[in-house]
Amino acid sequence: MTDGFPAGAFQRLDETPDADFYAAPRMVTHIDDGAIAAVTGLYREYFPAGGAILDLMSSWVTHLPPEVSYRRVTGLGMNADELAANARLHAWVVHDLNVEPCLPFADGEFDAAGCCVSIGYLVRPVEVLRDLARVLRPDSPLVITFSNRCFPTKVIALWEALDDAGHAQLVAHYLRAAGGWSDLVGLDRSSGTGDPLLAVVARRAASVE
């Protein structure tokens, strides 16, 4: 075991640079319409209208509720063409969290953050989530959603080995290990047909060590 995780937990079948893998834009959705609707419902429930929102590991679409306005939506992702095509983003940045887990944002810059069906690709998730707490204001919500769909060559070995319940436990473990998070809750918003949709929701703690 290393840092509480099995040896090899964060290895991938394809260890070539992620920048190469994501170089070509993929203008597709990675979960079905029912699962997308569940993500939108969670954002509607947790994200403050008029707030500054961070879409972590973003792409060409952000599943924010169309009827809600936000002061600013910022996307961080891997492909410039995808991010430029995302009509909900006011600003975006290409940034490889597997190379540099520190986020290029100021302390307390955002009122909420979402990470949609991407947490399983992080090879340094605890470091990323630790720094994510830094860029959120106290009590800001974080909504991490996931399904059973993935790029199997790029997902970490531990994620690939777990089922849906295991994924939820792993994400909660990441957040506890990172520190700076409170009020963790696991949610199953699956419709019962189509792709499952699960989430772990947390809030940025009042103080971050």
N, C-alpha and C positions, 0 to 999 in steps of 0.2 A: 504494500500500500504506500502511496505517496500523497501527503497532505489529505489523507482520508479517502483517497480515490485509488482504485486498483491500478497497478502498473499497466501502462498502455491504454488507459481509459480515454485519453484525448487524441489517440492516433486515428488517422483516416486511411482508407484504402488508397486514396490519391493524395499524396503529400506534395505534389507540384504546387507552385505559387497560386493562391486563390485568385490573384489578379488575372492570371491566364485563363482560369476556368470561367470567370465572370466577364471576360473581355467582350464577348458578343452579347448584345441585349436579348433578353427573353421576355417578349411582350405577351406573357401568358399568366394566368392565375394558377396557384399551386394547391388550392383547395376548391371544393365545389361551391355552388351558390348558397346552399344551406349553411355551410361552415362560414362563408364570408358574411352572411347575414348575422350569424352569431357573434363574430368579431365586431361588426358594426354596432350591435346591440350593447356589447360590453363597453365600447368607447362612448356610446350615448349615455350609458349609466354612470361611468366613472370620470370622464374627461370634462373639465369645467368649460362651459361656453365662454368665449372671449379670451381663453387662456393661450399661453404659448406652449405648443405641443411638439415633442420630439418623436419622430418616427424612426426608430432605431432599426438598422438593417433594412432600409426602405428599398422600394423599386418603382415601377412605373405607375402603381396604383396604391393608394392609401385608403383603407376601408373606413374612413371617418363618416359619420352620419351626414348626408348631403344637406340636411336642413339646418345644421348647426354651424355658426360662424366662429372662427377662432382668430385671435389677434395675430398669431403667427404659427405656421406649421413648418418645421425644419426636418428635412430628411437626411439621414446618413446611410449611405449604401456603397455598393461596389461598382456600379456601372453608370457612367455619366449620361448615356443616352436614355436609359430607363428613368433616371431621376429627372432629367429635363422634360420628359414626357408626362410627369406626374402633375396634373393640374391642381392638386390640393396643396402643393408645396409652395411656400413663399421663398424659401431658400433651401439649398442642398449642398452637401459636400461628399466627395468620394473619399472613403477612409476605410482601411483594412484593419478591423479590430483584432484579427489574429496576428497581425504584425505589431500593432500599437494599440493596446487596450485602453489607453487614456483618451478621452473624448476631447475634441478640439472646441470646447465651449467653456464659457465662464461659470464660476460658481453660482448656483441658484438661478440659472438662466431660464428654466422651464417650469411650467405648472403641472405637467403630466408627460408620461412617456409610454409608448407602446412598442412591443417587439412581436411581430406576427410571423409565426411558423418559421423562425430562424434561429432560435436559441440553441438548437442541436448542432449547429455548425461552429460554435465558438470553441476554440481550443484553450482559451484563458477566460472562461466565463466568470469566475469569481472576481478577477481583476476588473473586468468590464463592468460588472454590476456594482462593485465598490466605487468606481469612478462615476458611474451613472448616478449614484446617490448624491455625489458632489454637485452635479449640474442641475438637480431638482431642488425646488424650494421645500421647506419642511411641510409634511403632510401631503405632498403631491403624490398622486397615484401612479403606479406602474402596472400595466396590463401586459402580461406575457402569455401569448396564445400559441397553441401547437396542436398538431394532428398526427396522423400516422403516415403522412406523405413526406418524402425527403429525396434529395439527391444521395443515393446510397454510397457513392464514392467519396463524398465530402462530409458526410455526417460523422461525428466522432463515434468511436467503437462502443463506448458506454451507452450512448443514445440508441444505437442500432440494436443493442442487446436487451433493451428494456421494453416493456409494454406501456400502454397509456398511463396506467396507475404509477408505474415506475418513473415515467417521465415527469409526472407531477411531483413525486417525491424528490426527484433529482433537482428540479428547478427550485423547489423550496429549500433544499439543502444548499444550493448555490447562494441563495439570498441570505440565509443564516450565516454562511461562511464569510460572505462579503461584509456583513455588518452594515449598519445604517438603515435597516429596513424594519418595519413593524407591521402589525395587523395582517399577517399573511393569511390568505384564504385560497383554497383550491376549488375550482368550479368546473362542472361538466355541463357544457351548453350544447351537447350533441343533440341532433334532432331525432335520432333513432334510425334514420335512413341516410345513406351517403356518408361523406367523410365525418369522422368524429371531430369535435372541437372542444378542447379543454383549455383551462387557463389557470395561472397562478397570479393573483393580484396582491400587491403589497403597497405600503405607503412609506415614503421617505421619512425616516424617524426625525424627531425634533432636533436631535443633535447627531452628528456623524463623527466618530472617533478618527 
